Amino acid sequence: MEGAQAKLSNIDEMDDLDSQLQEDEKLLKEIAEMKAFVAEVGERGKLVIKEGDIAGKQAMEATLGLLNDRLEDLRAQATSKQHQLENLVREREEENHRLETYQTELDEVNAWVGKALMEYDALVNFEDNDHDIDDIEESIRQNKALQKELGKKLQQLDELTINLSYEPSNQADTIQSHAEMIGARMDGLKDELADNEDTLNAMRNREKIAQEYQDDVQRLQTWMTSSSPIPTITVSEPSPELLRQQELNRKKLEEELSAHQALLRAVASRAQKILSRKENKQGVEGDEGDTDVTDLRAKWEELANQVAERKQLLEASLLHSQPQEFSSTPLQQYKPRRLLAYDVPTEEPSTDDLRAILAGLNQCWDKLQTQVKDKQDRLDEAYEFQQQYQEALHSVSQWLDSVQVKLFSTDWSKDTAEQLAEHEALCTEIRNFQDQIAFMNEACQLIIAEADGKDRAIIKQTLQDLNDRLATLETEAQSKEQDLVERNIQFKAYQDEIHQFQDWLSDTKCMLDGDKDREEEGKGSLDESLIFNEKLEGDIHTYEVKLKEIMDKGQQLLNHDPRLQMPTELNVLRSTWEDLQRQANARKNELNKARLVQENYQKMMEDYADYLDTAEEKLKRGEITVTDLPDLQEQLEKYKEFFSDMEGHRLMIESLSQKTDPATRQQYAPLQMNLYQRTQHLQELATQRGQELERLTQEWQQFLRMYNDLNSWLVHMESQFPKEIRDDNLDTVQQNVHRFQAMKTLLADKQPSLHQVIDSGQHVLKSVICTNLEAKLADLGERWLELSSKVANKLKGLEQLVEAWKGFDSGSEELSSWLQKALEELGDWSSRENIPEKGPIAYQLEKFMEFRKDVANHSPTKATVVQHGNQLLRLKKSNTQPVREKVIRIESQWNELMNEIPAVQDELHHLQMEMLPSRQALNELMLWMDGLQRAINRDDMADFRSSLDVEMDLRKYKGYKLDLQSKQLTVEFVNQSILQSSQDHETERSDKTEFAEKLGSMNTKWQSLNNQVNERAKNLEILLKDWQDYERNVKDLLKWYELQDTRIKRYEGKIGHEMGVQHALKDCQVVEELVESKDHDIEMIEKSGLNLTSRNHVQRTLDELEQAKETLLEKVHTLQATLLGVADVWKHYTDALYTVTKCLSEAEYTLGKFRTIGGRLDSFKLSLYKVKGLQTEFKNNRVHLTNLNKLTNQLIQVCEPSVSSGLERTMSDTSNRWKAVDEQLRDTVNLFEQALMHWEKYEEEYRRVAEWIEGKERKVEDVFLASTDKDWDSDKEKQLDIAKELQADLEEYKGVVNLTPLIEPLTRHMDSTTIITITSQQKSLQQKHDTMTQAINKQVRSMEYDIIAQKKFQDALRALTFWMENMEEIISKDDPNRSADENAIRDRMEELKSVMLQFTNHMTQLDNLNEMGYKLSLNDSNAEKLTNLNHKWNTLSNQTSEKYRSLQGILLQQQSFAQKCDAWMIFLAQTERNLAVDIAGSYELLLEQQKLYDLFEADIFNRQQILFSIISDGQKMLQEGEVEDQEEFQHKLTLLSEQWQSVVKRANQRKEIIDNAIKAWQTYRSMTEKMNEWLVEMDRSEERRVGKECRSRWSPYH
């Protein structure tokens, strides 16, 4: 062991834990082997030590104990060390596992960091590429996801670092350093991700800004589409491609203008050189020709230039008059269009004048055809003819100018039919003029023949140009005639379509109004209206396509001729169509709403019918199945909720039926009435069932309270039941006996409560099916019975144990002492040496027989003691060894005593026989037998009085039996002596004979005595058993009477609950019946007693029994009388309590139904009547409460305190409930009366407000109808005053707002359905009021705007008319003639140019005026004024342009080629300066640029005359052969014309871009204006709402 201790101490010095653990386990094995060796040593020691060597044995045991203790200490130390080492190994393994886990987590984080860096690189590379906003959003989401995941990983890394800090190993330090390196990388990645997020957000913001405009425009378009019937114009954002195209167009325009200017400079330089050479040549030649010839040539040249210029202008006009695309705005019917201008003289020749001139030419031609003799006269006539021919050509050219003007201009004040008639007359004139042109061609041949080569070419060219021009005009006239015919047909068809569409609109509106009127009158059903509306929708869809076709056809007509006067019905058609659409949509919404209401009504009726069916099924169910009380309460609440909704559903159906159409109401009226009748019947049944459930719930609650109290008491009693009963000593057992007796008494006292609880539970189970309640009751009864039986069994066992213990203790002590003495005395008898000392043998034998009798008498005591001891051993559970040892000792001592007695008796008898002769023995035996016979004979006359007498006699005879047994040896000795005497021959024969006779007599008598004694003993045993049965029966009966008396006494002075009283009465009845049943037992006792003793003795016993019986019966009868009285009081109390509880339950249930105010006013009045009736009935039932109080006081006086306290508590609770219900009834009645007052006041105010609202609605409708009248303009001020008066009335009217303070106190205690109904009524009125207010405000604003706009229109019309009158004065001035000087012509041209500029500047005003005219509903007078103004504008504008061009033509005739080029260069420079600029971005600058382009468009056809003159002069130079390189010069002239046409085309393109931009701006401004108007309207609505809230909040009612 010392070596093991040293090994144990050296284990800690080892470094390896595994080695330490192995060494420790090895040591534990050695210790176990050592313990086995010590045990083996102990076994060997027991064999070595002698059995009697107690000291050696104790020394060995002490030594072994020390060894075992030390080995146990070593084992404990080794085991502790083993546990410690195992813990260290386990900790080492856990540490290694943790480090492996940390390393794995760190590797995962490191791998994730590498992956995150790759994703970050991809995000960074994304920023360098093209992307859209979705890609950016995705990148931002990826970046945020990386940041979120990075945050989690950083948190994970922090936790990992913290965990590593608690690990002290080197490996943990290595992992931690690695984690710190990864953390540094992650921190860097975190910063980079944050920077990347800012970068991506900036990119997203830039892209969002790029999309905001398009999104805003789209939202505005959506709003415009949903809120306005006007067509939505799509505004597209200018794309970069479009901007580049615009910039390219601008650059091309600049380049073309620059090239055109360069080409013009080259032509001008070349022409200047040619003209210089020509002038020099003419100066050298001098004045060679004749003055007249020169004049004619100059005239021919002028005429040729004029005709050629007119031809070019005609070609330009044809090019300009080609069809172009125009916008589809309705203002085109008013907007003036600029026409081409020609240098037509102020006084154009009429057809008659031209005919007169041609007639004069014809006469001259005829004169010229005659033979003239005089050559000079011939020359004079030829000269005169040539002059007239020139004048005729000039007149024809002027007439063609007028024809051209008529052909290319249209009087838009006339319709197509009138225009066609005028055009046909013009075509007739052109065809009629063909003969004159043929004559002139024929006459021209003479002039050509007489002219020289140069003049001949000019004349031919002039005539050719004139013929070409006439042919072109004729062709154009025919084309225009055909176009007019087609347009006239199309226009008439278009008008017919419009009229047909207008007729359909009128008929449809009438049908729509008729359908609505039929529905309101109840003549048509909703289904018919829906079918009609569905058909109407189909027609509207069909006609919408047709309307679109009409609009498209009108647009096509306008595109074909923008100046076409569209039918005025088109505007009416459009407005009527929009009105029909609004009415159809409104009607559709009404029908859909009505259909939805009808469907809801039908569905609600079906649901309500199902609801009533369900209610009937619920009420038909006779059985109620629940799980527990909360389930019943929940079912009661659901029941209340289910049936409380019945009235709400009915009211909702009734309210919804009022919203349906009359046909639906009439259709469902019988079903609704049937449902109402079923509802009323079911409500009555539901009230009864609800009251039953309420009472059942209260009964269950009361039962549950009693059950919980009793169960708690039972649980407490069960907890008081000893889990383990100690029987160490008698006092403890007796204490347990007292405890169980007390528990038994408490259980007996609580027995009535148990019966009351079970009876109450059974009463509840009669109304419900509840397995849990049944199980509770069964469990309670079983637990009660189990506890009672356990207490009874334990008490019985303990009482038996106490009885056995007491009997054994008392008997064993007495018996042990007696046995000790008996053994000592028997020891004295056993020694033969002591026998002589004790006296004579006979005396000793007598003493010994007394000793034997004493032993025999103690035999029952010994049996009783042994029986008690065995019973005690059987009942006792602990410390039974002393009892067992005592029983064994008694048994061994008794057996020893019984074994020694026969030997002593034999020895004494042998001694006696040795000393006593046989004859003497015979004589003594005979004497003893005679004495015994006498005693037996005396006992035959004995009369026993009790079992004790019999027992004493029986004990005496048992002594006789012992004496007989003792004398049996003597008898055998005497009988043996006779044999000896017969063998002795010395004895005399007579003596032998006498002795034999005596011996024979003795044997006979001996046998008789034995028989008598045995028989007597047996009879006494039987008699003793009968006496014992008799006495036990008497004792049991008396004891039973005492128990019944105790049972009865238990109820004396202890009157409990009704169930306790009933149980006591039952017990009394049972006791009485049992007492009567005991009469038979008394008879049997009497009969058995008479068999045992005398009548007197039995009679005393019977008298005692009778006395006990009478006493018991008297007590029973007295208690029965008392209990019957109390039971009667209890019955009346129960009935009274049931009546009061029923009244309370009914009142509470009814009040529960009327917790809130609901329904309609008439139903609420009925509810108030019911509540008042309930209050009256409740007051009348107060007598039941008084009676209950009286009965309670009676019971309190006679019942025990616990029951009295319960009665007081019940009475107090009932009184409190009564007071609460009474107070609640008063409060409910007061509340209902106040609510009725508020409701009636509200209904009166509501009717007044509704009537006022309806009156105002009619007036508002009148205002709207008046505004749609055509004669509205005549009394618009009056209508505006009426509308403003209505507006003021609506704004000042506070009736609807004043309903709010009336609703607040009314709806405070209403149910949600009624609150919704009332508030919806108020909201409906408020909505009507707000709608009317908004409508009248809008109408007033519209009327005010219309009046102001009409005034503005009149002012603008007057201003433009006045301005045009001033312009007309300027334009109507006389123009300078051809002979005027250049300055006068230039001044007049500047003046006309200023007028044209003013026309251009005032074009915006005219457009605004036309737009106002389109938006306003103009009367016929104003529309005619506006049309005349536009016509006059066109006329004056064209006239100004024509005058300007005419003067410009005169000026060009006076200017040289260089001056013309200079003038054209100036115009080009101005054009480049004004047009070759960037297109503006703002609306105002765009308007300025549009004016510049309009001015350029005007100047194009005014100033391009200069270009035509330049080209014409160049052509003359080519014809005269003055140009050296004619092809190059001709190419430059042609290029000049082509370049100019390209410039015009570019300018028109840019003009179109500007117009589109302005149109987009106008659309945007229009949408913005509408949006602002809507926002202003919303602000006004919000202000009105806030104002109403403030007024309602500061209302005096609040």
Disulfide bonds with the S-S distance in Angstrom:
none
